[in-house]
Amino acid sequence: MDHNSRITPEELFPADLTILDDTEVEVLNSKVRRELDAEYLDSNPEPETEGRLEELTTELNRRDLVTAQPPHETGDPL
């Protein structure tokens, strides 16, 4: 059965999350979380899935920090 809403540990995973746009990272995060939920229901979670979730969490946190920072001031008066 094909699980479009999940990404298994055997499926390819991007090596560099920074090149993905926000929507792609959020969709991937959702798929990894759904896979992790399924793994918990079946048995123990796979280390690969847990590692992927950690990578995604780190990337999403990085993006949140970049978005939350105030714009750089140029020193020019208004």
Secondary structure, 3 states (H helix, E strand, C coil): CCCCCCCCCCCCCCCCHHHCCHHHHHHHHHHHHHHHHHHHHHCCCCHHHHHHHHHHHHHHHHHHHHHHCCCCCCCCCC
